[in-house]
């Protein structure tokens, strides 16, 4: 018996065998990967919709002093196997509605997520190029005639396009850094920032700050050395196209450009100031600006140091200025 125990111990120590639990096969791994990709796509669109909903409210709150741009309020997406599974549609190709922005013209007219676009103003839509052509010359107050397939039935829906003061798209970037940025026609927010903020009102503060950079004309006047840039490398393998600010256009495949949100300190101060005004005009809670900047200082204490971002005020200064702006708005000392 002793010899048997010794032999078994020898086998355990020197045979190199490791107990790993139940076997997992390559086919199972592939299947699980496909399911997770569908869930990841759904998660992205849920976050994008949240951002686009808030962004639309803010766009409507910005004084219309730069003309009017058409706004529909739909996130279109090219149908592939992941989109088909996510939207639970029985179609292998074409263009579908990923989501509809709350209270947008499309939402009020009855367009829904998972609708498959058949034609627009009589123009057949099967590809992104068809969609772009059909919506190319749309203007505010124009009626668009949609024909969509929903649950196997064809429906006709008329949408009257509204106008917004800025032509801006809102995007999600798969990065864990806490950051946001703006170009002349885009606002980008990272996953890290979406996890950092805690409420819709805090999201409004962030988006409003970036919109203020665009509305106040900071983009063309940007000064200083870029310290942080967001690389737009969105290669998701599915396309989307829309005329709607806040809903995105064709998803970019491996773009290699830099996307920065860095301005002079005075531009940052001005964007902070007007962001609170825009949020107030949109009917959201301006005190969220105090909450988000206080938490930023506490959780990222380096931001309290003057040279952390050489082109940005410290989080301490920004917090104090926002507190005073909130107070002045509540006491009626700022013209809105």
C-alpha positions, 0 to 999 in steps of 0.5 A: 500500500505504501508503494502505491501511495509513493507511486501516485505521488511520483505521478502527481509531481513529475507527470506534468498533469494539471487539473483544469476542469471541464474541457472547452472546445474551439467551436464553443469558444467561437460561439461564445465570442459571437454572442459577446460581440453582439452584446458589446455592440448592443452596449455601445449603442445603448451608451451612444443613445444616452449621449445622443439623447442628452446632446439633442437637448443641449443642441436645442438650448444653444442660441441659433446664431449660426444658421440651421442644420437639418436634424432627423434623430436616427442612428442608421446601421448597416445590417450584418450578422451582429446587427441582425442578432442584436435587433432580432430582425430577419434580414441579411443585408440593407440598412436598419435603425439602431436607435431613435433619439428621444423627442426627435422628429423621427421619434415623434413620427413613429420610426422605431429601432429595428425598422428596416429602411426600404426607401426614402422619398421613393429612392430605394435604400440597400447600401450606405451610399443609397442612404447618403444619396437619399438624404444629401439635400435634406433641409430643415422643415422638409418632409421626408417620406420613409418606407420601412419594413417592421415585423415583416410588414411595410409601413409608410412614415412621414418625418418633418426634419427640424433644425439645430444651430450646430451640425454635430455628431456624438461618438463613443470611443473605446478607451479607458482614459477619462476624456472627451474632445471636440472638432468642428462637427464632432463630440467624442466621449471615451468609455472611461468618461462614461463610467466616471460620470454618474448621472444624466446631468453630469453627462450634460455638463461634459457634452455642453462643455465640448459643444461650447467650444464649437459654438464659441468658435474655439476650434479654429483658434486653438492654441498651445501644444497638444498634451492629450489626443484621442486617436480615432481608431473606430474599426467596428466592422459595421457601417452607419450613416445619418444626417442627424447630429448626434447619431453618427455617420459611416463608422470609420475604419481604422482612422489614423488622425488625432482628435484633440480637446485642448485649448488655451486656458481662457477658452477652457474657462469660457467653455466652462461658463457657457456649458453651465448656461446651456445646461440650465437652458436645457432644463437640466441640473446645473449643480451637477457641474459642481459634483463632477468637477469636485469628484474629478479633483478628488479622484484625479488629484493630479488635476489640482496641479497647475502644470498637469494640463498646461493649457487647462485651468486646475480642477480647483479653479474650475470648481470654484468658477462653476460654483460661482456661475451656478450661484449667479444663475440661481440669483438671476445675475446672468442673462440667459 
